[in-house]
């Protein structure tokens, strides 16, 4: 997957030159994908956390669970599983979420009940999450020609969703195990997650 990330960044650099917008060569990306594309979004965040604003992985089943450093866990992420999808996809995505959330990953997991291997159609949920992540992570100003230094998000600023009861609360008010809950960046994202699940 690292080679795919390299090819994507090479293509972005080529596009930057051909479009006469050299600043695009250093642009960070908000990655989103469905099925294998979801795995690619996750792997890009894992391999290039400094270039990843956030990622959405919809129903992939090929996520490499092991992460050797904390940096990718600090990239906000949203994993989706189809409730009627294959068992191996369900197991793979669940394991990736549980193992890394236990280490403080700023990630959410949503199970779309009664749906198989289909892309998420709730665009409002996706856009609300993406809008907040873009605003929270992008700096006010950037230096042309220099890499964009993404802002970190404090875990305690978010909301948490209980994976069993689907209740939500802001971080300080959440009384169950915080490291087993979905991490969501805002009250709106938490409400969207709760409605969706």
Phi and psi restraints in degrees (value plus and minus 20) as a CYANA .aco file:
   2 UNK   PHI     -78.9   -38.9
   2 UNK   PSI     -55.4   -15.4
   3 UNK   PHI     -85.5   -45.5
   3 UNK   PSI     -55.1   -15.1
   4 UNK   PHI     -86.1   -46.1
   4 UNK   PSI     -61.7   -21.7
   5 UNK   PHI     -80.0   -40.0
   5 UNK   PSI     -63.4   -23.4
   6 UNK   PHI     -81.4   -41.4
   6 UNK   PSI     -62.2   -22.2
   7 UNK   PHI     -85.8   -45.8
   7 UNK   PSI     -58.2   -18.2
   8 UNK   PHI     -83.7   -43.7
   8 UNK   PSI     -64.3   -24.3
   9 UNK   PHI     -88.2   -48.2
   9 UNK   PSI     -54.7   -14.7
  10 UNK   PHI     -83.8   -43.8
  10 UNK   PSI     -62.4   -22.4
  11 UNK   PHI     -84.5   -44.5
  11 UNK   PSI     -58.4   -18.4
  12 UNK   PHI     -84.9   -44.9
  12 UNK   PSI     -60.0   -20.0
  13 UNK   PHI     -84.8   -44.8
  13 UNK   PSI     -61.4   -21.4
  14 UNK   PHI     -83.0   -43.0
  14 UNK   PSI     -64.1   -24.1
  15 UNK   PHI     -81.4   -41.4
  15 UNK   PSI     -59.1   -19.1
  16 UNK   PHI     -80.7   -40.7
  16 UNK   PSI     -61.4   -21.4
  17 UNK   PHI     -89.8   -49.8
  17 UNK   PSI     -66.0   -26.0
  18 UNK   PHI     -89.2   -49.2
  18 UNK   PSI     -49.1    -9.1
  19 UNK   PHI    -109.9   -69.9
  19 UNK   PSI     -21.8    18.2
  20 UNK   PHI      39.8    79.8
  20 UNK   PSI      13.7    53.7
  21 UNK   PHI    -144.7  -104.7
  21 UNK   PSI      56.3    96.3
  22 UNK   PHI     -80.7   -40.7
  22 UNK   PSI     -41.7    -1.7
  23 UNK   PHI     -84.1   -44.1
  23 UNK   PSI     -43.7    -3.7
  24 UNK   PHI     -86.6   -46.6
  24 UNK   PSI     -43.3    -3.3
  25 UNK   PHI     -83.4   -43.4
  25 UNK   PSI     -45.9    -5.9
  26 UNK   PHI    -123.2   -83.2
  26 UNK   PSI     -17.0    23.0
  27 UNK   PHI     -86.4   -46.4
  27 UNK   PSI     117.1   157.1
  28 UNK   PHI     -98.4   -58.4
  28 UNK   PSI     141.3   181.3
  29 UNK   PHI    -143.5  -103.5
  29 UNK   PSI     124.0   164.0
  30 UNK   PHI    -123.1   -83.1
  30 UNK   PSI      90.2   130.2
  31 UNK   PHI    -114.2   -74.2
  31 UNK   PSI     115.2   155.2
  32 UNK   PHI    -164.3  -124.3
  32 UNK   PSI     122.1   162.1
  33 UNK   PHI    -182.2  -142.2
  33 UNK   PSI     140.1   180.1
  34 UNK   PHI    -135.2   -95.2
  34 UNK   PSI     119.4   159.4
  35 UNK   PHI      38.8    78.8
  35 UNK   PSI    -142.5  -102.5
  36 UNK   PHI     -80.8   -40.8
  36 UNK   PSI     -52.1   -12.1
  37 UNK   PHI     -82.1   -42.1
  37 UNK   PSI     -52.8   -12.8
  38 UNK   PHI     -86.0   -46.0
  38 UNK   PSI     -60.0   -20.0
  39 UNK   PHI     -83.0   -43.0
  39 UNK   PSI     -60.0   -20.0
  40 UNK   PHI     -83.6   -43.6
  40 UNK   PSI     -61.8   -21.8
  41 UNK   PHI     -80.5   -40.5
  41 UNK   PSI     -64.8   -24.8
  42 UNK   PHI     -84.0   -44.0
  42 UNK   PSI     -67.1   -27.1
  43 UNK   PHI     -85.4   -45.4
  43 UNK   PSI     -55.6   -15.6
  44 UNK   PHI     -82.5   -42.5
  44 UNK   PSI     -64.9   -24.9
  45 UNK   PHI     -82.1   -42.1
  45 UNK   PSI     -58.1   -18.1
  46 UNK   PHI     -88.2   -48.2
  46 UNK   PSI     -61.6   -21.6
  47 UNK   PHI    -105.6   -65.6
  47 UNK   PSI     -49.0    -9.0
  48 UNK   PHI    -153.0  -113.0
  48 UNK   PSI      40.6    80.6
  49 UNK   PHI     -81.0   -41.0
  49 UNK   PSI     -51.1   -11.1
  50 UNK   PHI     -89.7   -49.7
  50 UNK   PSI     -36.8     3.2
  51 UNK   PHI    -125.7   -85.7
  51 UNK   PSI     -18.5    21.5
  52 UNK   PHI    -130.9   -90.9
  52 UNK   PSI      95.7   135.7
  53 UNK   PHI     -89.5   -49.5
  53 UNK   PSI     -62.9   -22.9
  54 UNK   PHI    -195.8  -155.8
  54 UNK   PSI     153.6   193.6
  55 UNK   PHI    -167.0  -127.0
  55 UNK   PSI     130.4   170.4
  56 UNK   PHI    -145.0  -105.0
  56 UNK   PSI     103.0   143.0
  57 UNK   PHI    -134.7   -94.7
  57 UNK   PSI      88.1   128.1
  58 UNK   PHI    -117.8   -77.8
  58 UNK   PSI      82.9   122.9
  59 UNK   PHI      42.7    82.7
  59 UNK   PSI      13.2    53.2
  60 UNK   PHI     -96.1   -56.1
  60 UNK   PSI     145.0   185.0
  61 UNK   PHI    -155.8  -115.8
  61 UNK   PSI      -1.0    39.0
  62 UNK   PHI    -147.2  -107.2
  62 UNK   PSI      10.1    50.1
  63 UNK   PHI     -96.0   -56.0
  63 UNK   PSI     112.4   152.4
  64 UNK   PHI    -100.3   -60.3
  64 UNK   PSI      95.3   135.3
  65 UNK   PHI     -91.2   -51.2
  65 UNK   PSI     -49.8    -9.8
  66 UNK   PHI     -98.3   -58.3
  66 UNK   PSI     107.8   147.8
  67 UNK   PHI    -142.2  -102.2
  67 UNK   PSI     106.0   146.0
  68 UNK   PHI    -107.3   -67.3
  68 UNK   PSI     -32.7     7.3
  69 UNK   PHI    -155.3  -115.3
  69 UNK   PSI     145.7   185.7
  70 UNK   PHI     -99.4   -59.4
  70 UNK   PSI     -43.1    -3.1
  71 UNK   PHI     -73.1   -33.1
  71 UNK   PSI     -67.4   -27.4
  72 UNK   PHI     -83.9   -43.9
  72 UNK   PSI     -46.8    -6.8
  73 UNK   PHI     -90.0   -50.0
  73 UNK   PSI     -39.6     0.4
  74 UNK   PHI    -107.5   -67.5
  74 UNK   PSI     -23.8    16.2
  75 UNK   PHI    -103.5   -63.5
  75 UNK   PSI      99.1   139.1
  76 UNK   PHI     -79.2   -39.2
  76 UNK   PSI     115.1   155.1
  77 UNK   PHI    -158.9  -118.9
  77 UNK   PSI     134.7   174.7
  78 UNK   PHI    -155.5  -115.5
  78 UNK   PSI      96.2   136.2
  79 UNK   PHI    -124.5   -84.5
  79 UNK   PSI     119.7   159.7
  80 UNK   PHI    -144.2  -104.2
  80 UNK   PSI     119.4   159.4
  81 UNK   PHI    -144.5  -104.5
  81 UNK   PSI     120.6   160.6
  82 UNK   PHI    -104.7   -64.7
  82 UNK   PSI     106.8   146.8
  83 UNK   PHI     -77.6   -37.6
  83 UNK   PSI     -48.0    -8.0
  84 UNK   PHI    -128.4   -88.4
  84 UNK   PSI      -1.8    38.2
  85 UNK   PHI     -97.5   -57.5
  85 UNK   PSI     157.1   197.1
  86 UNK   PHI     -85.2   -45.2
  86 UNK   PSI     133.8   173.8
  87 UNK   PHI     -83.2   -43.2
  87 UNK   PSI     -57.8   -17.8
  88 UNK   PHI     -87.8   -47.8
  88 UNK   PSI     -55.7   -15.7
  89 UNK   PHI     -86.9   -46.9
  89 UNK   PSI     -64.9   -24.9
  90 UNK   PHI     -76.6   -36.6
  90 UNK   PSI     -67.0   -27.0
  91 UNK   PHI     -87.2   -47.2
  91 UNK   PSI     -63.2   -23.2
  92 UNK   PHI     -82.7   -42.7
  92 UNK   PSI     -69.9   -29.9
  93 UNK   PHI     -86.8   -46.8
  93 UNK   PSI     -61.9   -21.9
  94 UNK   PHI     -80.1   -40.1
  94 UNK   PSI     -64.0   -24.0
  95 UNK   PHI     -84.3   -44.3
  95 UNK   PSI     -64.8   -24.8
  96 UNK   PHI     -79.1   -39.1
  96 UNK   PSI     -65.4   -25.4
  97 UNK   PHI     -84.2   -44.2
  97 UNK   PSI     -72.3   -32.3
  98 UNK   PHI     -82.8   -42.8
  98 UNK   PSI     -64.8   -24.8
  99 UNK   PHI     -83.4   -43.4
  99 UNK   PSI     -61.5   -21.5
 100 UNK   PHI    -105.9   -65.9
 100 UNK   PSI     -52.3   -12.3
 101 UNK   PHI     -83.4   -43.4
 101 UNK   PSI     -55.7   -15.7
 102 UNK   PHI     -81.0   -41.0
 102 UNK   PSI     -42.7    -2.7
 103 UNK   PHI    -119.3   -79.3
 103 UNK   PSI      -8.3    31.7
 104 UNK   PHI      74.1   114.1
 104 UNK   PSI      -7.0    33.0
 105 UNK   PHI     -79.2   -39.2
 105 UNK   PSI     119.6   159.6
 106 UNK   PHI    -106.2   -66.2
 106 UNK   PSI      43.6    83.6
 107 UNK   PHI    -145.3  -105.3
 107 UNK   PSI     132.0   172.0
 108 UNK   PHI    -139.0   -99.0
 108 UNK   PSI     135.0   175.0
 109 UNK   PHI    -150.3  -110.3
 109 UNK   PSI     106.7   146.7
 110 UNK   PHI    -146.6  -106.6
 110 UNK   PSI     111.3   151.3
 111 UNK   PHI    -122.9   -82.9
 111 UNK   PSI     101.6   141.6
 112 UNK   PHI    -108.3   -68.3
 112 UNK   PSI      80.8   120.8
 113 UNK   PHI     -84.9   -44.9
 113 UNK   PSI     118.2   158.2
 114 UNK   PHI      53.6    93.6
 114 UNK   PSI      -7.6    32.4
 115 UNK   PHI    -146.3  -106.3
 115 UNK   PSI     121.5   161.5
 116 UNK   PHI    -113.2   -73.2
 116 UNK   PSI    -155.2  -115.2
 117 UNK   PHI    -107.5   -67.5
 117 UNK   PSI      51.4    91.4
 118 UNK   PHI    -150.5  -110.5
 118 UNK   PSI     130.1   170.1
 119 UNK   PHI     -86.1   -46.1
 119 UNK   PSI     133.5   173.5
 120 UNK   PHI     -88.4   -48.4
 120 UNK   PSI     109.5   149.5
 121 UNK   PHI    -118.5   -78.5
 121 UNK   PSI     -31.4     8.6
 122 UNK   PHI     -99.8   -59.8
 122 UNK   PSI      62.8   102.8
 123 UNK   PHI     -87.3   -47.3
 123 UNK   PSI     -49.1    -9.1
 124 UNK   PHI     -81.6   -41.6
 124 UNK   PSI     -65.2   -25.2
 125 UNK   PHI     -77.6   -37.6
 125 UNK   PSI     -67.8   -27.8
 126 UNK   PHI     -85.5   -45.5
 126 UNK   PSI     -65.3   -25.3
 127 UNK   PHI     -88.4   -48.4
 127 UNK   PSI     -59.3   -19.3
 128 UNK   PHI     -79.6   -39.6
 128 UNK   PSI     -64.7   -24.7
 129 UNK   PHI     -83.6   -43.6
 129 UNK   PSI     -67.5   -27.5
 130 UNK   PHI     -83.2   -43.2
 130 UNK   PSI     -63.0   -23.0
 131 UNK   PHI     -79.3   -39.3
 131 UNK   PSI     -64.6   -24.6
 132 UNK   PHI     -85.8   -45.8
 132 UNK   PSI     -62.6   -22.6
 133 UNK   PHI     -84.2   -44.2
 133 UNK   PSI     -61.7   -21.7
 134 UNK   PHI     -80.2   -40.2
 134 UNK   PSI     -66.5   -26.5
 135 UNK   PHI     -85.1   -45.1
 135 UNK   PSI     -58.9   -18.9
 136 UNK   PHI     -94.9   -54.9
 136 UNK   PSI     -49.1    -9.1
 137 UNK   PHI    -119.5   -79.5
 137 UNK   PSI     -48.7    -8.7
 138 UNK   PHI    -102.5   -62.5
 138 UNK   PSI     117.5   157.5
 139 UNK   PHI     -92.7   -52.7
 139 UNK   PSI     140.5   180.5
 140 UNK   PHI     -83.3   -43.3
 140 UNK   PSI     -60.7   -20.7
 141 UNK   PHI    -155.6  -115.6
 141 UNK   PSI     135.8   175.8
 142 UNK   PHI    -151.8  -111.8
 142 UNK   PSI     134.7   174.7
 143 UNK   PHI    -112.2   -72.2
 143 UNK   PSI      99.6   139.6
 144 UNK   PHI     -73.6   -33.6
 144 UNK   PSI     114.7   154.7
 145 UNK   PHI      64.8   104.8
 145 UNK   PSI     -27.9    12.1
 146 UNK   PHI    -125.0   -85.0
 146 UNK   PSI     133.1   173.1
 147 UNK   PHI     -81.0   -41.0
 147 UNK   PSI     125.7   165.7
 148 UNK   PHI    -101.2   -61.2
 148 UNK   PSI     104.6   144.6
 149 UNK   PHI    -112.7   -72.7
 149 UNK   PSI      90.9   130.9
 150 UNK   PHI     -94.8   -54.8
 150 UNK   PSI     124.4   164.4
 151 UNK   PHI     -97.5   -57.5
 151 UNK   PSI     123.5   163.5
 152 UNK   PHI    -101.2   -61.2
 152 UNK   PSI     132.1   172.1
 153 UNK   PHI    -129.3   -89.3
 153 UNK   PSI     109.9   149.9
 154 UNK   PHI     -95.8   -55.8
 154 UNK   PSI     103.9   143.9
 155 UNK   PHI     -73.7   -33.7
 155 UNK   PSI     -56.6   -16.6
 156 UNK   PHI     -91.9   -51.9
 156 UNK   PSI     -28.8    11.2
 157 UNK   PHI    -103.1   -63.1
 157 UNK   PSI     -28.9    11.1
 158 UNK   PHI    -114.3   -74.3
 158 UNK   PSI    -191.1  -151.1
 159 UNK   PHI    -138.3   -98.3
 159 UNK   PSI     139.5   179.5
 160 UNK   PHI    -146.7  -106.7
 160 UNK   PSI     123.3   163.3
 161 UNK   PHI    -140.5  -100.5
 161 UNK   PSI     106.8   146.8
 162 UNK   PHI     -94.2   -54.2
 162 UNK   PSI     105.6   145.6
 163 UNK   PHI     -91.7   -51.7
 163 UNK   PSI     -36.5     3.5
 164 UNK   PHI    -120.2   -80.2
 164 UNK   PSI     -67.9   -27.9
 165 UNK   PHI    -112.0   -72.0
 165 UNK   PSI     -36.5     3.5
 166 UNK   PHI      46.1    86.1
 166 UNK   PSI      -2.9    37.1
 167 UNK   PHI     -99.4   -59.4
 167 UNK   PSI     134.4   174.4
 168 UNK   PHI    -149.8  -109.8
 168 UNK   PSI     136.3   176.3
 169 UNK   PHI    -180.0  -140.0
 169 UNK   PSI     137.0   177.0
 170 UNK   PHI     -86.8   -46.8
 170 UNK   PSI     139.4   179.4
 171 UNK   PHI     -73.2   -33.2
 171 UNK   PSI     -66.6   -26.6
 172 UNK   PHI     -89.7   -49.7
 172 UNK   PSI     -45.4    -5.4
 173 UNK   PHI    -112.5   -72.5
 173 UNK   PSI     -32.4     7.6
 174 UNK   PHI     -91.9   -51.9
 174 UNK   PSI     104.3   144.3
 175 UNK   PHI    -120.6   -80.6
 175 UNK   PSI     -32.9     7.1
 176 UNK   PHI    -108.2   -68.2
 176 UNK   PSI    -194.3  -154.3
 177 UNK   PHI     -85.6   -45.6
 177 UNK   PSI      91.5   131.5
 178 UNK   PHI     -83.9   -43.9
 178 UNK   PSI     -51.3   -11.3
 179 UNK   PHI    -105.5   -65.5
 179 UNK   PSI     -14.7    25.3
 180 UNK   PHI    -130.0   -90.0
 180 UNK   PSI     -25.2    14.8
 181 UNK   PHI    -113.0   -73.0
 181 UNK   PSI     134.6   174.6
 182 UNK   PHI     -87.7   -47.7
 182 UNK   PSI     116.5   156.5
 183 UNK   PHI    -118.5   -78.5
 183 UNK   PSI     107.9   147.9
 184 UNK   PHI    -146.9  -106.9
 184 UNK   PSI     122.5   162.5
 185 UNK   PHI     -98.5   -58.5
 185 UNK   PSI     -34.2     5.8
 186 UNK   PHI    -176.0  -136.0
 186 UNK   PSI     147.0   187.0
 187 UNK   PHI     -81.3   -41.3
 187 UNK   PSI     -61.3   -21.3
 188 UNK   PHI     -81.8   -41.8
 188 UNK   PSI     -64.3   -24.3
 189 UNK   PHI     -82.6   -42.6
 189 UNK   PSI     -57.8   -17.8
 190 UNK   PHI     -86.0   -46.0
 190 UNK   PSI     -61.8   -21.8
 191 UNK   PHI     -85.5   -45.5
 191 UNK   PSI     -61.3   -21.3
 192 UNK   PHI     -82.0   -42.0
 192 UNK   PSI     -64.8   -24.8
 193 UNK   PHI     -79.5   -39.5
 193 UNK   PSI     -66.5   -26.5
 194 UNK   PHI     -82.3   -42.3
 194 UNK   PSI     -63.8   -23.8
 195 UNK   PHI     -84.8   -44.8
 195 UNK   PSI     -62.3   -22.3
 196 UNK   PHI     -86.2   -46.2
 196 UNK   PSI     -62.9   -22.9
